[in-house]
Amino acid sequence: MNDQIHSPLLEVTALNSFYGKAQILFDMTLQIARGEVVVMLGRNGAGKTTTFKSIMGIVTPKEGTILFKNQEIQSLPPFKTCGMGLGYVPEDRRVFSRLTILENLEVGRQPTRQGRPAWPPERLFELFPNLAERRHQDGGNLSGGEQQMLTIARTLMGNPEMIILDEPSEGLAPVIVDQLAATILKLKNENVSILLAEQNLSFSKRICDRAYLVYQGSVCHESTIENLSNAQYEKYCSL
């Protein structure tokens, strides 16, 4: 296990979250170190998205703590969580269809952060050349893969220290998945921490340091990605 995990950037402890009276998370616990790429693997409905929404302040947990940069954030609204340096790319992407790529990027702009790399549009176009070629086109005219790239780029306009990606490879063509994997590794090299939810084990093994297997709202297994066996994955994550 990465030694950096002893001083995590994000630490979630004993989180219990509900939708109405239905409990979704049961003592959810995980942590992410600076510069790590960590995946939550699990079936649909296992609690991955609810974990992300609880971290971001979209869902308010009833119990548990969430520390980001050693500050409690479990009761903060989403705009304050984002302002602290947490970026979120939801599964449904939420591109502004009538805004151009450049205009979509401007929506995510935040001031630069001390000690953090800045991500102006031209630098993002180097990271996502497909977007550079279509910068004046409306977001609604992009393919699913291009919309995924745009949503990640828009999140980077906030100069985050950490990005949360919800099912980033879902529904994408293999060539786009390859581009996405390369992009995530480039962000890791920039010391951007990444927490993602996935069902694609082979994709996760290409980019991640550690894995949490999630089953029925809690972590049932944790290991380095190298030590995660196919049998463990099949037991808790296969459909």
Summary of the structure (lengths in Angstrom):
residues: 239
radius of gyration: 17.1
end to end distance: 28.4
largest distance: 48.0
contacts: 779
relative contact order: 0.19
helix: 35%
strand: 25%
